[in-house]
Amino acid sequence: MIREREIEKQYSSFISRKSRFLWIMGGLIIILSLTGLALGPSKISFRELLGLFGSGADEVQKGIVLHIRLPRVLAGIVSGIALSVSGVVMQSVLRNPWDRPLRWA
């Protein structure tokens, strides 16, 4: 009975850490994506970036963000996801002993 409680406590701690990690990484992706949209040869402030979709937005800046920077940021995110998924699949197919789920937890 005591061992079961201990295991449940460890599991809930693991899930809490995992959840916290995912929230932090998601927030970091959002912050870095906005930074990637704002920085470049034609600097756009974060305030201007958020106001680009309003009625009084500068068409040149809107074109730069929507047609150049946004596809670049999205391509980076999608390629990162694809690389991580391909790594997981490769480790699973090759039956690498290092691919156990709780190995690095």
N, C-alpha and C positions, 0 to 999 in steps of 0.2 A: 504494500500500500504506500509506504513512504517512497519507495523507488519510483512508482508511477507518478507521484506528485512532483518528484524531482525532475523526471523526464518531461512532464508537462510544463514545468517552470522553465527548463532549458529551451524547450520548443517555442514557447511564447516569447522568450527573450530573443531567440533566433529570428522569428517572424518580425518582431519589432525592429530589430537592427536592419533586416532586409527591407522592410517597408520604409524606414528612415533613409536608407541608402538610395532607394529608387526615387523617393521624393526629392532628395538633394540632387541627384543626377538629372532628373527631369527639369528642375529649376535651373540648373547649370546649362542645360541644352537651350532653354528658352533665353537665358541671359546672353549666352554666346551667339545665338542666332540673331538676336536683336543687335548685338555689337557688330556682327558680320554684315548686317543690312545697313548699319549706320556708317561704317568706316569704308574709306576708299578715296580715290583721287578727288572726287567731289564729295566733301564731307557733309553729312546730313545729321543734324542734331536729333536726339531721341524725341524731343518734342515735335520737331518737324516730321519725323518718321511716323509717329502716332497720328499726326494730323494729315497725313498724305491722302487718306481716304475720305476727307471732308470735301465740301463743295469748293473751297477756295484754295485748293492744293496746287502747287506749281507742277505743271504738266511735265517739265523736263525731269524734275526730281522723281516724280511718280513713274515715269518711263524707266529711269535708271534703276529704281528699286524693283519694279515689277518685271522688267525684261532682262536685267543683267544680274542683280544681286540676289534676288529671291530664288531664281533657278539654281544659282551656285550654292546657296546655303542648303536648299532642299536636296541637291545632288550629294552634298557632303553627308547629310544625315542619312539618306537612303543607302549610300555606299558603305557607311559605317555599320548600319544594321545588317546589310548583306554580308559584309566580311565577318561579323560576329556569328551570324547564323551558319555561314559556311564552315567556320572553325568548329562550332559545336557539332555539326553533322559529320565533319571529317573525324573528329575525336571519337564519336560514337560508332562510326562505321569501322574504324581501325581498332576498336575495342581497347583504346589506350587506358591503362589503369589510373591515369591521372584525371580522368573525366568524371569521376564520381561527384554527385551533386554537393555533398557536404565536405568535399576535400579542402576547399579554401575558406569555408565559413567559420 
